């Protein structure tokens, strides 16, 4: 499907798990001749610019991507208040940045509240690019209302909702904050349908699962499987919740002592490799690895079960041990376990012994391999980047007709 070149504006926050899933969609839109601007804090400017998009930088008050996760607090209100405060202070910046340069269509991450306000202001369509699960019919009654029942009755909770309501009303939006934040008019879901809870109850007139939008990762570097490695295991807790030296030591004990196994251990920026002590020759310790390149050659993936890692494990048909750390990772781990392609362990339970037991149960198990192959084929059929861009162009054509 083709469309006359348009100005498309993408909005996101400075977080790896929110920016990375959108990048291939942006790259493909640029390749098809569209002018794409991408509003993002400067820390991600270089990565975004590499897609060919024009960066519209703005200042964010959210914790930086590599800050200690404790900066986000520990309660529900701790987690949501920063997004609202950031949105309120970001909106004037973005109004100024786009003054006289309004787009034909808005794309936005689920956390980019100003994007929907701007789309309303400009009278253009907005499409959410969701990097994780979306609401199903009954989600509010089953999940949201019980979760919010107590904090909503506190003075702090009432103040949060009052501030959110007031901000929306100031900008001509009568929608309730809950539906504004969680119920977009149109959404492309950048995870495979296999990872979506209650997928059969998701409104397909609003949400379209296009699956993982993975492109050429050559720029991230390559990885070569050692010749003598009979089995390769990758351990990664992603980019944020990585301060787990005790867990890493258990992984070294688990796989460093297994004959024929090679361990690729990504420890992030918060842990000093010296904290692991002496590691065997079959263990390579890195602060970062080209994850997809490793997974394409790996036999096992020990993951925190973030949305990106989970779908990369599925896309490469790699059995997983899920060790969730926070937020949506617990739900993703449940889904992976339910699909029959992973074992799930709480961090304190992830000892050398339990890791080895789970590894032996998963690797070379024909039923696990069969299930992974089926999911891999289903994901390929979802269309990925090309389908996402086809649907965006279809919306442009619909608006112009």
Protein Blocks (a to p, Z undefined) as FASTA:
>chain_A
ZZddddddddddddfklmmmmmmmmmmmmmnopacdddddfklmmmmmmnopacdddddf
bdcfkbcfklnojbfklmmmmmmmmmmmmmmmmmmmmgoiacfbdcddfklmmlmmmmmm
nopacddddfbdcddehklmmmmmmmmmmmmmpmklmmmmmmmmmmmmmnopabdfklmm
mmcfbdcdfbdfklpghkllccfklpccebjadddfklnopcdddfklmbdcdddebjml
mccfklmmmmmmmmmmmghiacdddebjmbcfklnopadfkbccdfbdcfklmmmmccbd
cdehiaklmmmmmmnopacddddfbfjlmmmmmmmmmnopaccddfklmcfklmmmmmmm
mgopaklmmmmmmmmmmmmmnopmmlmmmmmmmmmmmmmZZ
